[in-house]
Amino acid sequence: MATEIVPAPERAENAGAVYVAAARAEHLAHCADCRAVDAEIEARAAENAASIARRDRRQLGLHLASTKAVV
């Protein structure tokens, strides 16, 4: 009896995401305007993540004392 090979659903679902990521990377390699926009988006996301981390520490009561280097 022959068994039929069926791709895993995760792989089939991720195939579209992989293609989109590859196409986007290819486009960014050639488009300076889109690279600039992408860099700005990444910078804003990093600032937002830092802000959220500070807020979470305050809400959780994790007030960490600032440390200073000893010379």
Protein Blocks (a to p, Z undefined) as FASTA:
>chain_A
ZZdddddfklmmmmmmmmmmmmmmmmmmmmmklmmmmmmmmmmmmmmmmmmmmmmmmmno
paccdddddZZ
